Amino acid sequence: MSIALVGALASPAAAFELCSSSKRHTCVVDGDTVWIQGEKIRLADIDTPETEARCERERVGAAAAADRLAELLGPGAFEIKRGDPLDGRLVDRHGRTLAVIEIDGVSVGAMLVEEGLARQWTGRRQSWCD
């Protein structure tokens, strides 16, 4: 499957903050969802804990993943590669763009997995509370 390259987006001036309930333009929703220049993007290669989780462990993990994603995206340039690496879809059932975001050729998702803040996406959600 070919993943279309959108191009490098320099973001040093546009710091990534956690999204608030107000209008979202460039911010981090959670560990695997971001808004970039008004577009909602789901990181297609990972799964992170949900902020609205049923257990404390998942809620804590969700906050840590979101904070780290904001930190990784904030300081420099990155590339957005549109498309789900598993099945090639460009949009998920919630209307979010599916993409892999890379910094210096390395997936941000892979960085979060390596740091224990995410797991590789297998095509279905799994509980973080077990």
C-alpha positions as CSV (number, residue, x, y, z in Angstrom):
1,M,0.0,0.0,0.0
2,S,1.3,3.4,-0.9
3,I,1.1,6.2,1.6
4,A,0.7,9.7,0.2
5,L,3.2,12.2,1.5
6,V,1.6,15.5,2.4
7,G,4.8,17.3,3.1
8,A,6.9,18.7,5.9
9,L,5.1,21.1,8.2
10,A,7.4,23.4,10.2
11,S,5.8,23.9,13.6
12,P,8.3,25.8,15.8
13,A,6.0,28.8,16.0
14,A,2.9,26.7,16.5
15,A,3.4,25.0,19.8
16,F,1.2,22.0,20.4
17,E,-0.9,22.4,23.5
18,L,-3.6,20.1,24.8
19,C,-7.0,20.8,23.1
20,S,-9.6,22.6,25.1
21,S,-13.3,22.5,24.5
22,S,-13.1,25.7,22.5
23,K,-12.4,25.8,18.7
24,R,-9.6,23.5,17.8
25,H,-7.0,24.4,15.2
26,T,-3.5,23.0,16.2
27,C,-3.5,21.0,19.4
28,V,-3.4,17.5,20.9
29,V,-6.7,15.7,21.7
30,D,-5.1,12.6,23.2
31,G,-2.1,10.3,22.6
32,D,-3.3,9.3,19.1
33,T,-5.4,12.2,17.9
34,V,-4.3,15.8,17.0
35,W,-5.6,18.8,15.2
36,I,-3.1,20.3,12.7
37,Q,-4.0,23.5,11.0
38,G,-7.7,22.8,11.4
39,E,-7.6,19.1,10.4
40,K,-8.4,16.3,12.8
41,I,-5.8,13.5,12.4
42,R,-5.8,10.0,14.0
43,L,-2.4,8.4,14.2
44,A,-3.0,5.3,12.3
45,D,-0.1,3.2,13.5
46,I,-0.8,3.2,17.3
47,D,-3.4,2.9,20.0
48,T,-3.1,4.9,23.2
49,P,-5.2,4.9,26.4
50,E,-8.4,6.9,26.3
51,T,-8.9,10.0,28.5
52,E,-12.5,9.0,29.3
53,A,-11.5,5.6,30.5
54,R,-13.1,3.3,33.1
55,C,-10.0,2.8,35.2
56,E,-7.5,5.2,36.8
57,R,-4.5,3.4,35.1
58,E,-5.8,4.1,31.7
59,R,-6.7,7.8,32.5
60,V,-3.2,8.3,33.8
61,G,-1.7,6.7,30.8
62,A,-3.8,8.8,28.5
63,A,-2.6,12.0,30.1
64,A,1.0,10.9,29.8
65,A,0.7,9.9,26.1
66,A,-1.1,13.2,25.2
67,D,1.6,15.3,27.0
68,R,4.4,13.4,25.3
69,L,2.8,13.7,21.9
70,A,2.5,17.5,22.4
71,E,6.1,17.6,23.4
72,L,7.3,15.6,20.4
73,L,5.3,17.7,17.8
74,G,6.0,21.1,19.3
75,P,9.6,21.9,18.6
76,G,10.3,21.3,15.0
77,A,9.4,19.9,11.6
78,F,7.5,16.7,10.9
79,E,5.9,14.9,8.0
80,I,2.3,13.7,7.7
81,K,1.9,10.5,5.6
82,R,-1.8,10.0,4.9
83,G,-3.3,6.6,4.9
84,D,-3.7,3.7,7.3
85,P,-0.7,1.4,6.9
86,L,-2.9,-1.7,7.5
87,D,-5.7,-1.1,5.0
88,G,-5.0,2.1,3.1
89,R,-8.1,4.0,4.3
90,L,-7.7,7.8,4.4
91,V,-10.5,8.5,6.9
92,D,-11.8,6.5,9.9
93,R,-15.5,6.0,10.8
94,H,-15.4,9.2,12.9
95,G,-14.3,11.3,9.9
96,R,-10.7,11.8,11.1
97,T,-7.8,11.7,8.7
98,L,-5.7,8.6,9.2
99,A,-2.0,9.3,9.0
100,V,1.4,8.4,10.3
101,I,3.4,11.4,11.5
102,E,7.2,11.2,11.3
103,I,10.0,13.2,12.7
104,D,13.3,12.7,10.9
105,G,11.9,9.6,9.2
106,V,10.8,8.0,12.5
107,S,7.1,7.5,13.3
108,V,5.9,9.5,16.3
109,G,3.7,6.5,17.1
110,A,6.7,4.2,17.2
111,M,8.4,6.6,19.6
112,L,5.4,6.4,21.9
113,V,5.4,2.6,21.7
114,E,9.1,2.5,22.5
115,E,8.5,4.7,25.5
116,G,5.6,2.5,26.7
117,L,3.0,5.1,26.2
118,A,1.2,3.4,23.3
119,R,1.0,0.0,21.5
120,Q,1.1,-0.9,17.9
121,W,-2.4,-0.6,16.2
122,T,-3.7,-4.1,15.3
123,G,-7.0,-3.0,13.8
124,R,-9.0,-3.2,17.0
125,R,-9.1,-1.6,20.4
126,Q,-7.9,-3.5,23.4
127,S,-8.5,-2.7,27.1
128,W,-5.8,-0.8,29.0
129,C,-7.5,-1.6,32.3
130,D,-6.8,-5.4,32.4
